[in-house]
Amino acid sequence: MNTLLENIGLNADLLIYLAIDISIAILLLGFMKFISGISAQVNATDELSKEDNFAFGISVAGSVAALGIVLTGAITGENAESYAMEAIGMLSYGLLGLILIKIGRVIHDRLALNQINKTEQIKARNVTVGIVDAAGAIATAIIIRAVLLWVHGLDASTFIAIVSGFVVSQAMLVLVTRIKEKQYAKNNQRDSMQEAFANGQDALAIRYAGQVISTALAVTAASYFLVYSPDTLFETLVGWFVFSILMTLLVALLTAIAKRLILWGINLVEEVDQQHNIGVASVEMAISISIALILTALMA
């Protein structure tokens, strides 16, 4: 018993740091729901409960999960010099992550999926677009988390590195979206993938979610090849972008091989693109994310 009390006494500071981090995390997660409502120009509580808008709920869930992922990057396991510095660091990274997630959503809307109005589609209860929106937010958060773990310290160079890494992530997500659009058009008589999202093709959205999240994990894996240094930040970020492309191509190749083996005898274009088979699309998503996770673990 005495040993237990001694251990508790020795770890009193750790418990206080934990309480600070958890309190700020819960506060920020609640704030994310509020911000989501403002972005969609609706009352979040009414939209979720009274209106029963499933698309909005999925979108908010993606945003909340995204912020949670970012916050795991802010919590490094190393305590700050004081309680105040711990709170400032956690709040700063959390707010920056929240802002970047929202900016990423705007970029995704304007550049990646520029042919549809995601906000209007979600307000109109389009679950497909809700899935796509949530996937984009989570993919962005995975890369922001990777940058937070990559950098160290709390100064101007750190924030420049985080924002720069965010730019790299958005460039990769837009690039992958364009490639997938071309593949969809090639396999479906020049039809538009974005129009298919607007028409409510859930299976296609589930597959797309797997593709963008696996891309984010590939970009994360690329960070393991580079060491953060404020003095060579530009060169390092260019290297990260190049490695991100290489890792994304590798993940795509391995995923294609895995899909052929695991889904042998199934025509994926026919099942997902034309018959809207959610089951097959879910397996595709799981394969994409699994391959990316395995490769990321190997690189780490």
N, C-alpha and C positions, 0 to 999 in steps of 0.2 A: 504493500500500500504506500509506504514511504517512497519507494522507488517511483511509483506512478505519480505521486505528488511532485517529486523532484523533476520528473520529466515534463509535467505540466508547467512547472515553474520555469524550466529552461526554455520552453517553447511558447511562453506567454507573448513574446514579441511576434512570433510567427502567426499566432492566432489573431493578433490585432491586424497584421498585414493582410491576412486572409479575409478578415471581416471588412476591411477597407475595399479590397478588390471586389469581393462579392457584392457589397452594397452598391458600388458604382456600376458594376456590370448589370445588376437588376434594374437600376435607375435608367441606364442607357437603353436596355432592351424594351422597357416600357415606353421610353421616349420614341423609339423607332416606330412603334405602332401609331403613335400620335402623328409623327412626321408622315407616315404612309397615308394617313387620312387626308392630311393637308395637301400632299402631292396629287392625290386623286380627286381633290376638291369635294370630299364627302366626310361625314362623321363616321370615323372608323368603327366605333361601338355599334351604331345603328346599322351600318353596312354589314357588319359581321353577324349581328343577332336578329334585328328586326327585318332587315331586307334579305337575310340568308344568301348573301352573294358569295358563292363558293369560289369564284374566280378571284375576288378581292381577298378572300381568306388565304388562298394559296399564295398570292402575291405577297401578302403581309408575312406569311409563314416563311417565305423565302428570304425576305428582308431581315426578319428577326434571326433566323438561322445564320444568315450572312454576317450579321453583327456579332453573333456569338462566336463564329469562326475567327473574325478579326480580333476579338478580345482575347482569345487563346494565344494570339501572337503577342499581345501586350503583356500578358502574364508569363514572364520568362522563368520564374522560379527563383530569381535573385531579387532580394529585397533592396529597396532604395535606402539612402542614408538616413532618412527620417520618414515619419508617418506622412508629413505634409508632402514630401517629394514623391512618395508612393502614390498618394491620391492625385497629385498633379500629373504625374506620368501616366497613370491609368486613365484619367479623365481626358488628357490630351490625345493619347492614342485612340481612345474610344470615340471621341468626337471627330477626330480626323478620319477614322475608319467609317463612321456614319456618313460623313460628308462625301467621302470618296465612293461609297456604295451608291449614294443617290446620284452623284455625278456620273458614275458608271451606267446607271439606269438611263440617264438622259442620252449619253453617248450611244448606248445600245439601241435606244429608240431612234435617234437621228441618223446614225451611220449604219449599224448592223441591220436593223429591221426598219428601214426608212419608208417602206411602202404601206405600213399599217400604223394606226394610232393606238398604241398599247393601252394608254389610259382610258380612252373611250371604249375600247374592246373589253377591258376588265370591268368597267362600269356597266357594260351591256351583258355581263355575266358570261363572257367567253372563257371557259375553263382552260382551253388550249393556250390562249395567250397568257393566262395566269401562270401556267406551268412554265412557259418560255421565259416569262419575266422573273419568276423565282429562280430558275436555272441560271440566268444571266447574273443575278445578284450573288448567288452562291459561288459561281465561278470567279467573279471579281473578288469576292472575299477571300477565297483560297489563295489567290495570288498576293493580295495585300498582306495576309498573314505570313506568307513566305518572306515578303520584304521586311516585315517587322522582326522576324526571327533572324534575318540576314544582317540587318544593321545593328548597331549598338550605340548607347548614349542617348542624350536628349538635347540636341542642338540644331542649328540651321541645316547642317550637312545631312543630318538624319532625316529631317522632313523633306529636303530636296530629293534624297534617295527614295523615300517612300512614294512621293508624288511621281518621280521618274519611273519607278517600277510599276506604278499604276498605269502610266501611259503605255508602257510596254505591254502590259496585260490587255488593255483595251485594243491595241493594234492587233494582237494575236487573236482575240475573240472576233473582231470584225473580219479578219482574214479567213478564219475558219468558217464563219457564217457564209461568206461569199463562195468559198469552195463547196460547201454543202448545198448551197443554192444551185450552183452549176450542175452538181451531180444529180440533184432532184429533177432539174429541168431536162437533163439528158435522158433520164430514165422514165420521164412522164410526159413525153411529147411537148416539151418546152413549157410546161405548166410552171406557175410561180409557187415556191415554197411558202412565201409570206402570205400569199392569197389562200393557200391551204390552211395556214394557221388561222386566218380570219374566218375561214369556213368551218372551223371547229374540229380539225383532224387531231384528236388527242394522241393517237399513236405516233404520229409524226413529231409532235411536241415532246413526247417522252424520249424518243430516239435522239432528238436534238439536245435535250437536257443532258443525256449521257455524253454526247459529243463535246459540248462546251465545258462540262465539268472535267472530263478527261483531259481536255486541252489545258485547263487551269492547272491540273496536277502535273502535266508535262512541263509547263513553265516553272512550276515549283521545283521539279527535279533538276531543271537547268541551273537553278541557283546554287546547287551543291558543287558545281564546277568552279565557282568564282568566290573570291574572298573580298569582303567589303573593305574599302579604303576610301576615305574622303578625298585623298589626293589624286586618285585615279578613277573618280566616280564615272565620268563620261565614258571612258574606255571600257570600264567594267559593265556598264549598262548596255553598251553596244554588243559586248560579248554575250551578255545575258540574252539579248534579243536573238542573236545568231544561234546560240545553244537552244533557245526556246523553239525555234523553227525546226532544228534537227531533232529535238526530243519529241515534238508534236508529230513529225513525220514517222519517227520510230514507233510511237504509240499507235498511230493510225495503221501502220503496217502490221504490227503484232495483233492489233484488234481485228483487222480484216482476216488474218489467219485463224485467230481464235473463233471468230464467228462462223467461218467455213466449217471448222471442225465440230463446234458445239451445236450449231444449227444446220448440220448436214442434211441435205434433202429438202430444205425449206427455201422457197423463193422469197427473199426478204423484200424485194421491190413490190412484188404482188401482194404479199401479206400486210406489209406496213403502209406502203404508199397508196395502194388501191383498195385493199379490203379493210384497212384501218384496224388491224389486229393489235390490240393493246398488249396482249400477252407476249407476243413475239417482240414487240417494241420494248417491253420491260426487260426481256432477256438481253436484247441488244444493249440497252442502257447499262445493265449490270455488268456485261462483258467489258464494255468500254471503260467504265469506272474501275473495275477490278484490275484490268491490265495496267492502267495508269497508276493505280495504287501500288501494285507489285513493283513496277519499274521505279517509282519514286522511292520505295523502301530500299530497293537494291542500290540506287544512286546515293542514298543517305549513308 
